[in-house]
Amino acid sequence: MIDYVNVKESELQIGQSMEVSKKVTEEDVQEFARVTGDMNPAHTDEEYAQGTQFKTRIAHGMLGAGLISAVLGMYLPGPGTIYLGQDLKFSNPIHFDDVITAKVTLNELIPKKNFSLAIFETVVTNQDGDIVISGKATVIPPK
């Protein structure tokens, strides 16, 4: 795996994309719950989760969204990127042991006086190709 990639503002091109995949484990979900304090039993209590529409525990949607942040912060554009905003739509659950892939694609580059804004389409899919999260991110790419 690449440590990181740094695509400077002047090197960005519309249509550029990058993706990262990760298997979501029990440990990931427990650690996310511990770090964030989100101990919702839909994520942490199997007996409770059996009574939900999913019939089993699911991973936090924001854990999947965090993978989008990893792509933007480490690969495209990479270190030095300033995250300004993100809209998210959660379409399907992320199950334990799913392999999710976060992909970002540059859709727009807006020059400003001292910097540019980069607008990325963001999509997270599971191993079956189902979209679990979609949205749009706005960042300031590194100079």
N, C-alpha and C positions, 0 to 999 in steps of 0.2 A: 504494500500500500504506500502511496505517496505521502510524505510528511505534510507538504502543503504546496500549493501553486499560488503565485502572486501575479494576477493579471491587472496591470495598471490601467487607469482610465483611458490613456491614449491607445491601448491595445485592444480595448473592448470592441466587439463587432456584433451587430444585431444578429440573432440566431445562435450565438455561442451558447453551449450548454455543458453542464457537468452533472454527474450523478454519483451518489454514494449509497451503498446498501449495507444493511445491518440486520442480523437475526435478533429479534426481541425476546429476551429471556426473562425467566422468573426473577432473577437477580436484578435486571434492569428495572423492572416494574417496582420491586420492593425498594430499590435505591432511589428511584424517582419519587416514590411516595414519601420516603424518609426525608429527602432533601427539600421537597416542596411543602411537605405537611399535608398533601392531598391523600388522605387515607380512605377515600371513598370506598365502601365495601364492594362496589362493582369491580374494583381493581384488586382488592386485598383479602376478600372473604369469599371463598368458593361456595359455602353454604348459602350465603346471601345472594351471590351472583346467579345461582341456579334458579332463583325466582324472578330473574330479569328476562327481558326479551331475548338476550343472547345466550341464556342457559349456562353460562360459564363466565369466569372472570375475563376481562379484556384489559388491554394496556391503556394507559392514559393517552388520549389523543395528542396532548401537548408533548408527550415523549416523541411521538412521530414528527410533530412540528419542529422539535429540537433538531432533528436531522437536517431539516431545511437550513437552519441556522449554521450547522456544521459545514454544509456545502458552501454557503455564501462566505462564511468567515475563514474557511481554510483552503478553498479551491477556486471558486469563481464568484467574485473577484479575488478573494483570499485575504490574508492578514492585512489589517489596516482598514478593512471595510467597516463602515458605520451603518448599522441597521436603523432605519428610520420608521418603518412601518411594515405591517404584514396583515393581509386579510386572509382568513382561513374558512374553508367549508369542510366539515367532517362528514364524509359520505358513507363510510363503512367502518366497522370496528377493526382494531388491530388486535389480533389474537396472540397469545403466548406462542412462541416459536415461529411466528410469521417472519419471513424475510421481507423487510420493507426497503424500498428504494426511493430516495428523495432526488428529484431532478429539478434543476433550475435552468431556465432559458431566458436570455436577454431579449426583451421585447422592445425596449425604448431607452434611449440615452438623451437626457435633456440637459444641455449646457446652461450653467448659471454663471454669475459673475466670477466667483472664486472656486467653483467646483462644479461637478455634474451630478445629476441624479440618474441612477440606473434603475429601471423597472424590470423585474423578472417575473415570468410565469413560474409558479411553484406547484409541483405535483408529487405526491407520495403514493406509490402503488405497493401492493403486496405481491407475493410470489406468483399469484395467479393473474396478475395484470389488472386487478381491480383497483380503482382509485379509492384511496382511503382519506386523503386530504388533498384539497386543491386551493389555489389562491394566487395572490400577487404580493411581491415584496418590493419595497422601495429602499434603496441603499445609496450611500455615497461611496463610490469606489475609491481605492487608494490612488494617490497621484503617482 
